[in-house]
Structure formats: structure tokens, C-alpha cells
Amino acid sequence: MSYTFDDVIDRKNTNSIKWEPAVLKNLFGEDDLLSMWVADMDFKCPDPVVEALVKRASHGIYGYSDIDDGYYDAIIQWNKRRNDWHLDKSWIVFTPGVVPAVNYLVQAFCKTGDKVIIQNPVYYPFSSAIVNNGATIVLNPLKETDGDYVMDYEDLEEKAKDPRVKLLILCSPHNPVGRVWRKEELERLGEICIANHVLVVADEIHSDLIMSGHKHTPFAGISEAFANNSITCVAPSKTFNLAGLQVSNIIIPNEQLRNEYQIILENNAIRHPNTFGIVALEAAYTKGEPWLEAVLEYIEGNMDYIKTFVDERLPEIKFKKPEGTYLAWLDFRGLGMDQKALESWMQKELKLALDEGYIFGSGGEGFERINAACPRVLLEEALGRIEQGIRNRL
Ligand SMILES: Cc1ncc(COP(=O)(O)O)c(C=O)c1O
């Protein structure tokens, strides 16, 4: 089977938050932007997923639905095959999205004034999940040297000692910096958390998007102690481009923690999954693997393209190829623009809708996140605009 990811598919008039001009106008003040911000792909999902959805849609009745053994089995087999991670069916709790799940987890495990550690710069909805649910953010910033990011364990050890710190939200692989954390790195973090009674929420939504030469380590798969002191969020949404179907799974091996989480879901009246989400997950995990391998190769080609372009033609910009995710994290600090000027230049002059680095928290200022899960021609256009924009400034 051959796959074509080069075709530009018009996504207008599909209610896409990435491409609908009215949405762009509302978010960015401009409606004619080349859009590379939110993390969904501009590729069609695997054919078997489309076929399963069409079949289900043609049934014509979309009443309340529930998950069945086929759904659980698809998740279990996928994780066993891809990551050698062995899940028990009872650990899997459906939730309609990882961001909702992170919010419910803060509700479940933090009282007002309790604290949650995050490792900035990091996916910004973590901060709102913490603050909006009455907890306080504690920053354990990543350390950056020449585009390489590592965790700061000394700082983590200090911060985790505070008895009001109840959770640490780990982003693994890390959005936006693209790190695929190595087993030893996760072990060190996990041990500090266990020693200080800090529960780890591992957001592993990007765990299927790993570049060649790297390997994802499921945090909970490291040891029984880690499994018991963690809650892992996974989903087929980034992997297979199904974000609009709102299906994710929260893996909670520890029965007591699982019960506490389920009470919160019940209190928020989260019960029945979306009919199409169930169908899509099963088709994707059971029949989507060849497509995933092909799309990963294409995305890696895109990352190589960015790398070559930046190295050869944009000496003012720095870029390190990510180890995972389809997100490119570009360092524009060399241009010496303050963040608002950089943002305005991107949107008003270059007509690009990117995620501004500063929204990921401190350490993100001066960076831009480009979603590289798109036909290469769009990347060529975006980078060409940046090159031209820089020449115009000189
Ligand atoms: C780290 C991370 N978690 C969660 C999400 C979104 O999850 P969901 O759409 O399931 O709420 C994203 C989307 O970009 C993400 O990058």
C-alpha cells in the first residue's frame, strides 16, 4: 500500500479550528493565515478508519453507545505490540479527551491550595487545568543548553518536598520541546515523586509519534511501584488524526486512585463515549499501523527539511530536530525581537498562524512552535516567508 501525504487538502468548511477563516480571525485577528498552530494533522486518517466510520454512519441511528471488549482489546494489543506495555482491561478508563482528563485529575487529587508541578515550557492547558480547579502551579523548569533540554532534578527534589505538592504532570514525549524521555530520566523523576508522595500524571498522548533512533518508555511500565504511583493519559487522536472524535483513555493501575478518579467522572456526568470515537479507535489501533509507519516517515522527512532549510538559509534561527511529536520548536531569539513584536510580525507581516513560544510558559519566549504534520509544500511556503521576512528586516 502506498500513501500520499503531499496532497494539500482544503479543510475550509469543515469547522476546522485550524483553517476556518472566521476562527482564525477570532483567534489571530487575521483570516488569511497559513495555519500551523494547533496539533492536528493536515492528512487524511487511515483508510480503514474512514471505512469503519462510513459504515457506522450509514446505519443512521446514533443513540447512546458504550465500549465493548473489542475496544479494550484494541488498546491492550496496541500497547503490548508498540511499547511492550502490558495493560489490564480494568485499568482503562474512557474519558472524552486528555485535556478534560487532566482537569478531572486535578479535581480528584487536589484540594483548594494544593500544588501541582509542571515542567515548563510545556503544553499550556496544564496550567489552566491546575488554576481553574483551585490548585497552584509549581514550576520545575526544563534546563536548556543550545536547544538540548533536560530535567532539573535538584530543583524537582526541593519542590517535591513541599507537602502541599500532590501531583506532577509529566509530558512524555514533551510538547513543545520534542524530547522523548529516556528510561533513566523517567526513573530519576519517578523515584523523587515516590519519595515525596507526589502522584505522577503522565500525559503520553504523543507516545506513538517517535522519530527514528528513539524509543518511548511508558512511565507506568517501568516498575510496579511506578504503575501504582501514576496515571497515564493515552489516545489515538494525535497518532491517527482523530482529535475531533474526542476519545482518550486514562490508564490507572492503582485501584484506589482509579475509584477516586471515577467518582469525579461520575460527578461531572461523564458516561457514554461518542459513537464514532469508539469505532475509530478500534479501526485505528487494529488496522492503522502501516499508515502510522508511513506518516512517521513523512513527518521525519519534514523535520529534516526544516533542519536543512534553517541550517542553510536561516542562520539567525536555531532548530534541533525533535525526538518525538510532530511539532518543531524553533528558536527565534537571535532576531532580538520581544515576544509581542515577534508575534505581530508572524501574523501581520508573514501571515503565519503559529503557536507563540511564550504561551508555553517561561522559557518559551522567543520560540515559535510549528506543526509539521502537513504536506511539505506548506512548510516550504512557511519557511520561505520567514526567510523573506528576515531579509526585509536587514
Ligand atoms: C501534551 C498534550 N496533551 C493533550 C493534548 C490534547 O488532548 P485532547 O485533544 O485529547 O484533549 C495535546 C494536544 O495538542 C497535547 O499536546
The ligand as an ORCA input file, in Angstrom:
! r2SCAN-3c Opt
* xyz 0 1
  C       0.546     17.079     25.546
  C      -0.866     17.156     25.047
  N      -1.870     16.686     25.810
  C      -3.144     16.739     25.392
  C      -3.486     17.272     24.160
  C      -4.912     17.357     23.731
  O      -5.624     16.249     24.120
  P      -7.172     16.094     23.840
  O      -7.452     16.624     22.477
  O      -7.402     14.624     23.982
  O      -7.870     16.865     24.910
  C      -2.471     17.775     23.344
  C      -2.794     18.390     22.056
  O      -2.003     19.036     21.443
  C      -1.131     17.708     23.796
  O      -0.122     18.154     23.052
*
